[in-house]
């Protein structure tokens, strides 16, 4: 019997135990995150206010992320006076073109998946393709936005993309090949996996570090979990226009609900669970108690975009991204223990799109793919402020943007009635932009 056949037999025998092994692994990773200092013990990296030198330097390239430095909008803005401006007609064009691009992207992705990957065609290997295709398009779409909207979006973001482009071209020179060899040597020593990278400044700006983090998360770790989940039977991919369930309104009236609608509702449910437990609780605790496990994600500050959102430590990935689907699967199992609980990968793809797009360099990027929600809430604005200020705005659902919902203001030390316009104004102040949505409110 050859090795592949033996391996396949071993996987078949282990299959019933894989969900348990996965849950135990998540538990151990979570425990490892907090065990360094003990649950809720002394913070591993106390927050510090920005100093005069921090303010002068600004947070354009995450200069003080490792030290858990927090900024006010004025401090994050820095001393430079340049403000990107354009006509109102240009802003309107950028807004509606962005919305069209985002909806076209998800329409194209889902149409392609529905045509080529659903039903019996869906295999563990296909699951990895689904994730990698979505991941690649998200990064490429943001780079395209940075190019065609360069006169409107934050200069800190476009300058960083330009730097990465020059850095990438430099890799094909003799000195660039030497840099590649040195970087591979760092990886061989365990940097980036077992240990943190030693050169924090280059880690924030270097193209090789960006490629490493993007490849590790988007083409190894996440696709690997998708493969495992599909192999265990917990990931499925059903045709989106097949009937998920039927709503009976009367004796002769029934409304069939397609999986497209059902998957959107599942996406909303997972997003709520993630926000309530992971982003609103664990995320804040990581900033206060376990920052050394989270600071890598905050290396990109004002320059954050889909091109560098993948800066994550492994423990951070587990705590912020895997708890929501696990809880949903557990709830489904408890409701019917006789069946293997499943999540449609269309729903999981949507939460992936939403999470990644919250880092977009264009503030008009949609977050929920539902016009009513996207007109009232902007995860992109809120989460970009979270990266730039390194405080507040912890959730993906920015409910404080709804009038009447209060949010604690770290600067004023009081609860304030937030609004979407105020977040837009703060975004303009921090990123030196002039989006019309923020002109009606003044932010110091």
Beta strands, then each sheet from edge to edge (+ up, - down):
strand 1: 48-49
strand 2: 69-70
strand 3: 235-236
strand 4: 243-248
strand 5: 254-258
strand 6: 343-344
strand 7: 406-409
strand 8: 414-417
sheet 1: 1+ 2+
sheet 2: 3+ 6+
sheet 3: 4+ 5-
sheet 4: 7+ 8-
end
